[in-house]
Amino acid sequence: MVELGPLRTRPDARPRVWGGDRLGLGSGMGEVWVAHDGSCLRGRGETLGDLTATWGRRLVGRRGVRRAHHRFPLLVKLLDTQDWLSIQVHPDDENARHLAGDEAVGKAEAWHIVQTAGATARVIAGLLPGVTAETLAGAIGTVAMESLVRYVEVVPGDTVYSQPGLIHALGPGILLYEVQQSSDLTYRLWDWGRPEGAGRALHHVESLRSTVPDAAPMITPWESAPLGRGTLTRCPHFMLEQVGPEPTVLSGAGETCLIVTLVQGSAVLRAEASETFLERYETVVIPAECPPMSLEGRGKAYRALVATLP
């Protein structure tokens, strides 16, 4: 039997009309998918999806097998925004199947704010109280959407859980980490007057069906976040932890894979017979069956975000 070890992913850069240049991959690269079903692996000719199909529980763990839907169960991104993203909503599992087919899954997601261009930045998270379905339906595709939504200030270190059905948008000047279900279903209600061509259509029917009008975000402000290792947010689909600056033992214990993304400093992941070096914004996936490993800083404090299956 092939012994499994840490899997280093190759960044998958995606240009976006709202993208910035802080991810080091050129101007306009708004998203980098650092772990997903199609992630190519360094030193291998396979993807995470290929290995999920081949290794199954050995890679994603017992929890992953129960929810993988024949794909790697999570999607992790880094985003750099220099303009507003569309005001949008994601469906839950039931609506995803109804709108996109039996194999589709919904999209719960969480954002961790890594940097902001100024002292603060803004996001949209939910509708204002009292907005009716009729009012919402009439505003889709018009500037009126901008006056129906709740604007929230965020700072580095904040974590925002966005449940399916929550109308939301990211504002300009944010570099953030995002973890979500293995789905990129997005339904736009307003795109700030941008042309609807080039894959940026608005979705009247789908967004209305997917929206939960009274949905609210769960925000963990930076001052409430753990100083060392601790949980930033948790939902039925994923858990997000912060680790560092002290050495940290990581293990999925056969239950879950671990997706480790370095957001500060340099680090090394040590196993009995191997070392995996990580620089800022690099990602490694630790298979569920791997023995415990130690993540340690190299020369200065490090901070990493670890996504797992609860």
C-alpha positions in Angstrom: 0.0 0.0 0.0 1.3 3.4 -1.0 2.2 5.5 2.1 0.5 8.9 2.1 2.3 12.1 2.9 1.6 15.9 2.8 0.3 17.1 -0.6 1.5 20.5 -1.8 -1.0 22.2 -4.2 -0.2 24.5 -7.1 -2.0 27.9 -7.0 -4.8 28.2 -9.5 -5.1 31.9 -10.3 -8.4 33.3 -11.6 -8.6 36.8 -13.1 -11.5 38.9 -12.0 -12.8 42.3 -13.0 -12.5 43.4 -9.3 -9.1 41.8 -8.7 -6.0 43.4 -7.3 -2.3 42.6 -7.4 -1.3 41.6 -3.8 -1.2 37.9 -4.4 2.0 38.1 -6.4 0.5 36.6 -9.6 -0.1 39.7 -11.7 -2.6 42.5 -11.9 -6.3 41.6 -11.8 -5.8 38.2 -10.3 -8.8 38.4 -7.9 -8.9 34.8 -6.8 -6.3 32.0 -6.2 -7.9 28.6 -5.6 -5.3 26.9 -3.3 -7.2 23.7 -2.6 -10.1 22.3 -4.6 -11.2 19.2 -6.5 -9.2 20.3 -9.5 -6.0 21.4 -7.7 -2.8 20.1 -9.4 -0.3 18.7 -7.0 3.4 19.6 -7.0 5.6 16.7 -8.1 2.6 14.6 -9.2 0.5 14.3 -12.4 -2.7 14.1 -10.4 -5.3 16.4 -8.9 -6.9 16.3 -5.4 -10.1 15.0 -7.2 -8.1 12.2 -8.7 -6.7 11.2 -5.3 -10.1 11.5 -3.7 -11.4 9.0 -6.2 -8.4 6.7 -5.7 -7.7 6.9 -2.0 -11.1 7.8 -0.6 -11.2 7.6 3.2 -7.4 7.5 3.4 -7.3 11.1 2.0 -10.5 12.8 3.2 -11.2 10.7 6.3 -14.4 9.1 7.5 -16.2 12.4 7.7 -15.1 13.3 4.2 -16.4 10.0 2.7 -19.9 10.8 4.1 -20.2 14.1 2.4 -17.7 14.2 -0.5 -20.2 13.6 -3.3 -17.4 12.0 -5.3 -15.3 15.1 -5.1 -12.7 16.7 -2.7 -15.1 18.0 0.0 -13.8 21.6 0.4 -12.7 24.6 -1.6 -10.2 27.1 -0.2 -9.3 30.4 -1.9 -7.3 33.6 -1.4 -9.0 36.7 -2.7 -7.7 40.2 -3.3 -10.3 42.9 -4.0 -9.7 46.3 -5.4 -13.4 46.9 -6.2 -16.8 45.7 -5.0 -17.8 42.1 -5.9 -21.3 41.6 -7.1 -24.1 41.6 -4.5 -24.9 37.9 -4.5 -26.3 34.9 -2.8 -25.4 31.1 -2.6 -28.0 28.3 -2.4 -28.2 25.6 0.3 -27.9 22.0 -0.7 -31.6 21.6 -1.4 -31.9 24.6 -3.6 -28.6 23.7 -5.3 -30.0 20.4 -6.4 -33.2 22.0 -7.6 -31.4 24.7 -9.5 -28.3 23.0 -10.8 -28.9 19.3 -10.8 -28.8 16.3 -8.5 -25.0 16.3 -8.1 -24.9 19.9 -7.0 -24.1 21.0 -3.5 -24.8 24.3 -1.8 -22.2 26.9 -0.7 -21.7 27.8 2.9 -18.5 29.9 3.3 -16.4 31.7 5.7 -14.0 34.7 5.2 -11.0 35.5 7.3 -9.7 39.0 6.8 -5.9 38.9 6.3 -5.2 42.5 5.2 -7.1 45.7 4.4 -5.9 48.6 2.3 -6.9 51.1 5.0 -7.6 50.8 8.7 -11.0 49.2 7.9 -12.9 47.9 4.9 -16.6 47.2 4.2 -18.5 44.1 3.3 -22.2 43.6 2.7 -23.8 40.9 5.0 -27.6 40.5 4.9 -30.6 42.6 4.1 -31.9 45.5 6.2 -34.8 44.6 8.6 -38.2 44.8 6.9 -37.1 44.2 3.3 -39.9 42.1 1.8 -39.6 39.5 -1.0 -41.6 41.9 -3.2 -39.3 44.8 -2.6 -36.3 42.5 -3.2 -37.7 41.2 -6.4 -38.2 44.7 -7.7 -34.7 45.8 -6.9 -32.7 42.9 -8.5 -30.7 44.3 -11.4 -31.0 47.9 -10.3 -29.1 50.4 -8.2 -31.9 50.1 -5.6 -30.2 46.9 -4.3 -27.5 49.1 -2.7 -30.0 50.7 -0.3 -31.5 47.4 0.8 -28.4 45.7 2.3 -26.5 45.9 5.5 -22.9 47.3 5.3 -20.4 46.0 7.9 -16.9 47.3 8.7 -14.2 44.6 9.0 -10.6 44.7 10.1 -7.7 42.2 9.8 -8.3 39.3 12.0 -12.1 39.3 11.7 -13.8 36.1 10.6 -17.2 36.1 8.9 -19.4 33.0 8.4 -21.7 33.5 5.5 -24.5 30.9 5.6 -26.3 29.8 2.4 -29.1 32.3 1.7 -27.3 35.3 3.1 -27.1 38.2 0.5 -23.5 39.5 0.7 -20.6 41.2 -1.1 -17.0 41.9 -0.5 -15.8 45.5 -0.7 -12.6 46.9 -2.1 -9.2 46.8 -0.4 -9.5 43.4 1.2 -7.1 40.4 1.0 -8.8 37.5 2.6 -8.9 33.7 3.0 -12.1 31.9 2.1 -13.2 28.3 2.9 -16.4 26.8 1.5 -18.2 23.7 0.4 -16.9 22.2 -2.8 -19.2 24.4 -4.9 -18.9 27.7 -6.6 -22.6 28.3 -7.3 -23.2 32.1 -7.2 -26.3 34.0 -8.1 -25.9 37.7 -8.7 -28.6 40.3 -7.7 -26.6 43.4 -8.7 -23.2 44.0 -10.2 -22.7 47.7 -9.7 -23.7 48.6 -13.2 -21.1 46.3 -14.9 -22.1 44.8 -18.3 -23.8 41.5 -18.0 -21.6 39.8 -20.6 -18.4 37.8 -20.0 -19.9 35.4 -17.5 -21.4 38.0 -15.2 -25.1 37.5 -15.8 -27.7 38.4 -13.1 -29.9 35.7 -11.7 -33.4 36.9 -10.9 -35.2 33.6 -10.3 -32.3 31.7 -8.8 -31.4 34.4 -6.3 -34.9 34.9 -5.1 -35.3 31.2 -4.5 -32.0 31.0 -2.7 -32.3 34.1 -0.5 -33.2 33.8 3.2 -34.4 37.3 3.9 -33.6 37.4 7.7 -30.3 35.5 7.4 -27.5 37.2 9.4 -23.7 36.6 9.4 -21.8 35.1 12.3 -18.8 37.4 13.0 -15.8 36.5 15.2 -14.1 39.9 15.7 -10.3 40.0 15.9 -10.3 40.9 19.6 -12.3 37.7 20.3 -10.1 35.4 18.2 -7.7 33.1 19.9 -4.1 34.4 20.5 -2.7 31.0 19.7 -4.4 27.9 18.5 -8.2 28.0 18.4 -11.4 27.8 16.4 -12.4 30.9 14.4 -15.7 29.5 13.0 -17.5 26.2 12.7 -20.6 25.0 10.8 -22.0 21.6 9.7 -19.7 21.7 6.6 -16.3 22.8 7.8 -14.3 24.1 10.8 -11.7 26.8 10.5 -8.8 27.0 13.1 -6.0 29.4 13.5 -2.6 28.1 14.6 0.8 29.7 15.5 3.1 31.2 16.5 4.1 28.3 18.7 4.8 24.8 17.2 1.5 23.0 16.6 0.8 19.3 16.3 -1.7 18.5 13.4 -3.5 15.3 12.9 -6.8 14.2 11.3 -6.8 10.9 13.2 -8.4 9.2 10.3 -11.5 11.4 10.6 -10.6 14.3 8.3 -8.0 15.7 6.0 -6.4 19.1 7.0 -5.9 22.0 4.6 -3.1 24.2 5.9 -2.6 27.6 4.4 0.2 29.9 5.7 -0.9 33.5 6.0 2.1 34.9 7.9 5.8 34.1 8.0 7.5 30.9 6.9 7.0 27.4 8.4 8.0 23.8 8.1 5.7 20.8 8.5 7.7 18.0 10.1 6.9 14.3 9.9 9.0 11.3 11.1 10.8 11.0 7.7 10.0 14.3 5.9 9.9 18.0 6.0 7.6 20.3 3.9 8.5 23.9 3.8 5.9 26.6 3.4 6.0 30.3 2.5 3.3 32.8 2.9 0.1 32.0 1.0 1.2 28.4 0.2 -1.0 25.5 1.0 -0.5 21.8 1.9 -3.2 19.1 2.4 -2.5 16.5 5.1 -4.3 13.3 4.3 -6.5 11.9 7.1 -4.5 8.8 7.6 -1.2 10.6 8.1 0.4 10.3 11.6 0.6 13.5 13.7 2.9 16.2 12.3 4.4 19.3 13.7 4.0 22.8 12.1 6.8 25.1 13.3 7.9 28.7 12.4 11.2 29.3 10.6 13.0 32.3 12.0 10.0 34.4 13.0 6.4 34.0 14.1 4.1 32.2 11.7 0.3 32.0 11.4 -1.6 29.5 9.5 -5.3 28.7 8.9 -6.4 25.1 9.0 -9.7 23.9 7.4 -11.1 20.5 8.4 -14.4 18.6 8.3 -16.3 18.7 11.6 
